């Protein structure tokens, strides 16, 4: 049985209709996470930073207290203030 143009359009419409999500719970979940990331105190975050934080929140299952740094990172056992002071000369000489 050959498809008529009307049947073809109807078939396409039904495929599109079946592809639609039944709910928007996933979208609402993302918006909730973004609201938690982009608070009043952090309202000046760049959109790429918010996007990266959202990506991490949605895709990384590890908890931060379970984080084990790589040995290569542990060899740099200096604080950010010490590294900055060494590179730029600073008033933070006591560190």
C-alpha positions in Angstrom: 0.0 0.0 0.0 1.6 3.3 -1.1 1.7 6.3 1.2 -0.3 9.3 0.2 1.0 12.8 0.9 -1.6 13.3 3.6 -0.7 9.9 5.2 3.0 10.9 5.1 2.3 14.2 6.9 0.2 12.5 9.5 2.9 10.0 10.1 5.5 12.7 10.5 3.2 14.6 12.9 2.7 11.5 15.0 6.4 10.8 15.2 7.0 14.4 16.4 4.1 14.1 18.9 5.5 10.8 20.3 9.0 12.4 20.7 7.7 15.1 23.1 8.4 14.6 26.7 5.4 13.7 28.9 6.6 16.1 31.7 9.0 18.9 32.2 10.4 17.6 35.5 14.0 17.4 34.2 13.8 21.0 33.1 12.5 22.2 36.4 15.2 20.2 38.2 17.9 22.1 36.1 16.3 25.5 36.9 16.2 24.6 40.6 19.9 23.8 40.5 20.7 27.0 38.7 18.7 29.0 41.3 20.9 27.4 44.0 24.1 28.2 42.1 23.2 31.8 41.1 22.3 33.2 44.4 22.2 36.9 45.4 25.8 36.7 46.7 27.0 35.1 43.5 24.8 37.0 41.0 27.8 38.2 39.0 28.9 34.8 37.9 29.6 34.6 34.1 27.1 32.4 32.3 29.9 30.0 31.3 30.8 29.5 35.0 27.2 28.8 35.9 27.0 26.3 33.0 30.1 24.5 34.1 28.9 24.3 37.7 25.5 23.0 36.5 27.3 20.4 34.4 29.3 19.3 37.4 26.3 19.1 39.6 24.3 17.0 37.2 27.1 14.7 36.0 29.5 14.1 38.9 28.3 11.6 41.5 31.3 11.9 43.8 30.9 13.8 47.0 33.5 16.6 47.7 34.6 15.0 51.0 35.5 11.8 49.0 37.9 13.8 46.7 41.4 12.3 46.6 43.8 14.6 44.8 46.3 13.2 42.4 49.9 12.7 43.5 51.0 15.3 41.0 48.8 17.9 42.7 50.0 16.9 46.2 53.6 17.8 45.3 52.5 21.4 45.0 52.0 21.7 48.8 51.7 25.5 48.9 48.7 27.6 49.4 47.4 29.9 46.7 48.5 32.9 48.8 52.1 31.6 48.9 52.2 30.9 45.2 50.8 34.4 44.4 53.3 36.1 46.8 56.2 34.2 45.2 55.2 35.2 41.7 54.0 38.8 42.2 55.7 39.9 45.4 53.1 40.8 48.0 52.4 42.0 51.5 51.6 38.4 52.4 55.2 37.7 53.4 54.2 36.0 56.6 52.9 32.9 54.7 
